[in-house]
């Protein structure tokens, strides 16, 4: 991320402050993916303003890369789009089709950036025997039977 926040023809200046900023940026992107995953759309029709913002963002992203690989401007486009999506989620106005389009656009942009954690969107299935052991462990902890809880934890691991 730090490299993307710097134009490739300019000297790269490493600082821990910039590193923390890059980590924070990646975390906010991952948080958006988590919000998209847990969001339950209310409508199905794609709004004109969303479609226009999506097309404008895609065009500006490509233009930035075509302009001497200006990743700084491209990231600005991504952040503006993320702000729009977060606002739409807060307002419960993002539809299912818009949600799917958002994921596809972010995936295409991430093919260039390579910084988002897409495993966040994957469904994790816990095997039933592990879930049963976890429930038994929670019950043992509730009953203050910590020896049994430790044994169950070892089995789960």
Secondary structure, 3 states (H helix, E strand, C coil): CCCCCCCCCCCCCCCHHHHHHHHHHHHHHHHHHHHHHHCCCCCCCCCHHHHHHHHHHHHHHHHHHHCCCCHHHHHHHHHHHHHHHHHHHHCCCCCHHHHHHHHHHHHHHHHHHCCCCHHHHCCCCCCHHHHHHHHHHHHHHHCCCHHHHHHHHHHHC
